[in-house]
Amino acid sequence: MPTARRPAGTRIPRRSRCVASKCGIRFDGWSTKPGFGSYFHPFASMLDNLTMKQFVHNVEARINGADLEAHPDRFFIAARLAAKRRAPKASESFPFDIWHGYHFDAVLLGQFLHRKAVDRGVRYKSCHVTHANLDADGNLASVGTEEGETIAADLFVDCSGFAGLLIDKALHTPFVSFSSNLFNDAAVAIPSPMEGSIPSETVSTAMKHGWAWKIPLTTRFGNGYVYSSRFCSADEAETELRGHLGLLDADVPVRHLKMKIGRVTRHWNRNCLAVGLSQGFIEPLEATALLFIQQTAATFVEFVERGDLGEAAHQRFNDMMNTHFEGIRDYSWYSIMAGMGIFPDPQDLRPPTAQEARFSVAEIDNLLERSSANYPDHRAALESIPPRRTEPALQVYFW
């Protein structure tokens, strides 16, 4: 998985915008195989260089019938930290970074970025765009607003979400659906209270028609149920989610969402750049929406700064974005298959050969257990951040 680096100067005060961090995602109930009822999909770590080879070796040996430990939780430090509710940032004396995700307060982050842009000379205009006008060559010439204005520009960035007002409705850019691979196309979301220590993981729990997420923040959990509307109604999904959370009788409102799963064929089409949900979306098993936004914007800026603006540049840019989307769609099969226990049945396993059993899982356990002691409690780490502290550009792994 790639990482995303924030542009220099875009410094986010973490205490006021970032309300938690995570080391990866735990999948609960996705498999009925004994010993594989739960597994952790980790974000990468420098320590993985000491354990990845052993993990892949044991997985391949187990696939070939050797009776060896191949559960991913036994091989990666991120899984150990999440189990102990540790923060992913170690002390300076232990220089082994873990790429991690941040849970932002979206409203506060939006307000911060708005102020940052205005301070740098961006003119902000609040209006409701209703349609676009094309010139004789088929490029976007202007947009019309509910307030009766016509706004012309040389370049338009479509951030209109699933509506795709410019990239879809005006330019009719073809859309590639992923519905044959990913059935889930709807979601229902609801908060629940948070007390005590803060988990450093998102939990994804298998449900009847999809899966439920549980995202820790400092004061509450964000919960939701992603499901397929072909097999489940919105009311059925809400009832199942409330039951899962023990909130059947609670007077807590929910939000229902519809999702269009897939991507456009051309993210940069003529003089329009689609960013965010207008360019595409993959059901959030990897919560990649922020990553796609950042990659799209940063890559486009690189093309512009090089003066790389011709049709060939458009094609290279779109090929890069499409490769990112399809890579996420097909992601991490070693961890997924191993985590779900997709191996020969236990009765069909044989004793491993000496070559197959050459790596000691006990030694890996010892390494990870001792290493985890260098990472602080998650809540304590968050509360130790000064409210107005800012940090230089960090390497961030978005999920």
N, C-alpha and C positions, 0 to 999 in steps of 0.2 A: 504494500500500500504506500502511495506517495504521502509526503508531508507537505504542509503549506506554511510558508513563511510570510508574516505580515510585512508590508512595505515599510521601509525605515521611516520613522516619524509618526506612524499611526500607532501611538502608544495609548493603551487602554488601561485606565485605573482599575486594577483587578478587583479591589474590595467592593467597589460600587457597581461594577458591571458583571464580573464573573462571580457567580454564587456557588459554584462547586466545580470539581474536576473529576475525571474518571480515567481508569486504566484500561477499560475495555467493556465488553458486554457479556453478561452471563446468560446462557440459554437454559431455562428450566423446563422440564417436561417434554422436550422435543423428541426424546427417544424412550422406548419402553425396555431397552436392553439393560440387563442388570449391570450396575456400575456406571452407566452412562445417562442417568436421569438428569444430570446437570453437567454443563461444561462451560468453560470461560474462553471467549474469543479475545485474545490479548492484543493490545497495541504493542508496537515494536519497542525493544529495549537494547541497549548496548550489551547487556548481559546475555541476550539471545545468541550472540556469537559463540557463547560457551555451551549452549544447550540445543540449538536448532539442528545441528548435524545429528545429534543423538535422537532427537524427536523424529526426524524424517526417516532415519535408519530403522527405528523401532516400528514406525507405522508401516513401512514397506515390508519388514519382516513379519509383522502380524498379519498383513494382507495375504502373505504367502503361507500362513498357517502356523507361525511360531508363537508359542505361548509367552509373550512378552508384554510388559507394561507399555501402553501407547496412548493413554489418556492425556490430552494436551495440558490439563491443569498441573500435571507433575513436572512439566518441563520449562515453564515460563514464569519469570519473576512477577509479571503483571497480575497473574492469577493469584499468586501468593499475597500480594499487597491488597488486592480487592477483598480476599477472604479475611484479612486482618483489619480492613477499613483504614488502610494507611494512605497517605498522600503520595502522589507519584514523583515528588521532588525531594531528593536526598540531600544530606548535608554536603557542604563543600568538600569535606574530606573523603567523600565516597563518590567519585566522578563517573557514575554510571546513570546516564539520563534515561528516562522512560518517556517516549512520545505519548502524549495524553490529550484528551479532549477537555474543553471547557464548557460548562453549562452557563450560558449568559442569560441575563434578564433582557429579553429582546427589546422591550420598550426603552430601558435605560441605554442600551447599546445604540439603538436608533437615534435617540436624542443626542448622545455623545458624538456620533458620526455626523449628524446634521450640523452641530455646532462647529465641528472640526472643518467641515467643508465650507461653511459660510465664512469662517475666520480666514480661510485661504482664498477667498474671492469668488466662491461659487454663488451665483444669484439664485435664490430659492423662490419659487412661485407656487402657491397652492391653488390647484384647479382640478377639474374633473375632465379628463380626456374622453371624448366619445367616439372619435373616428380619425382616420388619417387620409390625407390627400396625396396622390401620386403625381409625378411630373410626366412629361411625354415619353421618357425613357423607362418608366416603371419604377423609378426610385421614389423614396419618401420625400415629399416636398414640405409638408407641414402637418400639424395635427389641429383638430378643432376641439373646442372645449364646451362644456355645459354652460359656461358663462358667456358664450358667444365670441370668444377670441379665436384667432388663427395664429399659431406659433410656428414659424419656419426655422429650419436648422439644416446644417450640413450632415450631421450624424445624429441618429436617434438610438437610444438604449431602451430596449423593451423590458421593463421590470413589472409588467402588468399581471404576473402570475399565470395561473392556468388559462386565463382569458386570452393571452397572446394577442393583444389588440393590434400590434404592429407586425410581429413576425408571422402570425397566423392569419388573422382576419384581413390585414391589408396586403401582405406580400404572399399569402397562401403557401408558405413553406411546408413541404411534406413532413408528416410526422410518422416516426417509426414506433409502433406500439410494442411494448414488452409483455403484453397481457398473456401471451402463450407461455411465457416463462415465469411470470410473477402475477398471480391471480388477484392479489389484494388491491382493491381500488377505493376503499373507504375507511374512515376511522372515526372513533368517538373518543373524546378526551375529557378527563375530570381530575381535579387535584385531591390530595389527601394529606393529613397532617404528618409532620416530621418531628420526632423527638429523639434525644440521645445522640449517639455517634452518627456520623454521616458516611454512608457507603461511598466508595470510590469506583462504583460500577453502575452501569445501567443493567436492569434485569429484563430479559425477554422471556415471557412464559407462554408456552403453547396453549391455545384455546381451541374451541370447537371448529371455528371457521377462519382462523388466522393466529395472531399472537398479540399479547398485551405487553406494553412497555411500562417500566417504572424507573423514572429518572430522579435522582436525589438532588434537591436544592438545599439551601441552609435552613429554610423555614418550612418546607413542604416537599411532598413528592409530586412530580408531574406524571400522570398515568394516562394511558390510552389503549385502545384496542384497534389494531389494523386488521381488516377482514375483507372478504370477497363478497360484494353485494350480489353476486350470482347465487350465493348459497345462504345468505343471512340478511335479514332486514335491519334497518337502523334501530328499531325498537328492540329487536332480539339481541343485537350487539350491546346496546346500552344495558339491558337487564343482565346479560352475562357478565359484563365488566363490573357493574355494581355488586353483583354477587361475589365475584372474584376478590373484590376489595373490601367486602363486608359493609357496603354502603347502600344496600337495598332500601333501607328506610331513611337514609340521610337526605336532607333537603339541600343537596349540593348540585348546582346546575352543570350541565355537560355541553360540549360543543361537538357538532357533527360535521365531518369534512368529507369531501369527495376528491379523489386524486386521479390524475391522468398519468399512467405509468408508461414511460418511454422517453424518446428524445426527438428533436427536430433533426432534419438531415443537414441543415445549414444554420449554424448558430450565428454566423456572420453572413448575412444575406443582403447584398447591395449595400446601402448605407444604414443598415440596422444591425445592432448587436443585441441578441437575446441573452439576458442574464437572469439566473434564478429559475423559478418555476416555468417561466415562459419558454425556456430552452429545453426543459425536460425534468423528469423526476423519477427516482427509483424508490420503491417502498423502503422506509428508513431502517432496514436491518443494519446498515452501516452509517446511517445518519449523515449522508454525504452531501447534503444540499449546500452547506456552508463551504465545503471543500470545492464543489463545482463553481460556486459563485466566485471564490477567490482565484481559482485557477483560470477561469474565463477572463476576468478583469485583468489579472496580472499578465496573462499571455497576450491579450489584445494590446495592452500598453507597450509590451516589448515589440510587437509588430509595428505599431505606430512610431515608436522612437527610432526604429531602423528605417522608417520610410517604406516599409514592406506592405504595400497597400493594393497591389494588383490582383487580378483574378487568380493567379497561381498562389498568392499569399492567402487569399480567401480559402482556397482548397486545402492548403496545408493546415491552416488554423482549424477548419472544420473537421479534417481527418483526426487531428489531435484531440479535439473535444469528443468526437464520436468514440475514439479508442478509450478515453477515460470512462465514458458511460458504459461501454460494453465490458470493460475490465471489471468494473464494480458489479455489473450484473452477474458475471461468472466467477465471483471472487472466492478465494481462500478455501479451495476444496479440501486441502489437506486437513485444515482445522475443523471444518464443518463435518466431514465424513468421519474423522477420528473422534470428534466430540460426540457424535451421535452413535458411535460404536458400530459403524458399518464395516464389520470384520467377519471372518468366518465364525460360526457358532462355537461356544467354548468346547463342546464335545468333539469338535473337529480339529482342535488345536493339538499341536505336537510339541514336545520339548524342543527348545531352541538349540541350534548348533552353537559351538563355542564362538564362532565368528559372529553369529547373530546376537549373542548375549555379551558381546565385548564391552558394552557400556553399562555402568553401574547407576541404576536409578537412585539408590541410596546416597551415592555421592552427589548427585544432582539435588536431591532433597536437602542435604546438608548445606550445599552452596546457596540455595535459594532461601532457606530458613535463616541462615546467618546474615545474608545480604539484606533481607527484609527488615532487620533490626535497625538499619541505617535510615529508614523512612519514617517520618513522624505520623502520629494520628491525624486523620484527615480534618476533622473539625478543629483541632488545635492548630494545624497549619494554616487553615483559612482565617481563623480568628487572630493569628499573629501578624497578618498583613495589615500595615497601616492604612487607614481609610483613604488617604490621598496619595498613596504611593503610586508611581508610574514605573514601568519597566521598559527596557529597550526591546527591540523586536525579538520575539521568542519563536522557537520552532514549535508549531502547534499541529497536532494530529486530530483532524476533525472526524467525528462520527455523527 
